[in-house]
Amino acid sequence: MRRAERGGIIMRLLSLLMFLAFLALIYVVRHPLMRLAGQLWVLDEPAEHADVIVVLSDDNYSADRAAHAANLYRAGTAPEIVASGRMLRPYAGIAEMMEHDLESRGVPATSIVKFPNRAANTREEAEALAGFVAGRGWKRVLVVTSNYHARRSRFIFGRVFRPGVTVRVSAAPDSEFDPSHWWESRLGTKLFFNELVGYAVAWWELRGKTPAAEGSVLWLPIATNSCP
């Protein structure tokens, strides 16, 4: 019995030591792991010509999405930009703010199409935009959003947009989210975990939808210099 007891104690001690060694390893590699987790949200493929650029609502204070869309417009990626934005009041909303941001960055007013909406999240915005795009007859759409939001947008638009429309997502470098150091700021941490929860919710809500890539819609992610 004593030998068995000693053997049991030794095994528990070894298990504890292995567990502590595992925790020490996790601590040592925590930064590379968190850096990898942040960079998983960022998509990076070259842009191609589109019928229209669609800028998603809720840009940050620096208007990084609008700035990225304006750069794509000046590069000749598309002849028009849709300023999609939530209505804050019956007479004004984010679409009007985005229109101003785009004009201040060199996009002529004649090339901006405002799309005010009452979407409460990305899925609802994608559903509203799907009908708007179909009504305009656009077949190649370039969606611009923040780098941390690109992967979720890819998932949602890939399941919401209708067959016959080619959709790409371009990730704008975001001054509030550095994929390589997101955990070093409170806002970066908040954006990361909000996106993690948002993706899980989107997956649950759209779990029955067929990915667009499996139908006649081409779905490809793209970004231009999305990593700071």
Disulfide bonds with the S-S distance in Angstrom:
none
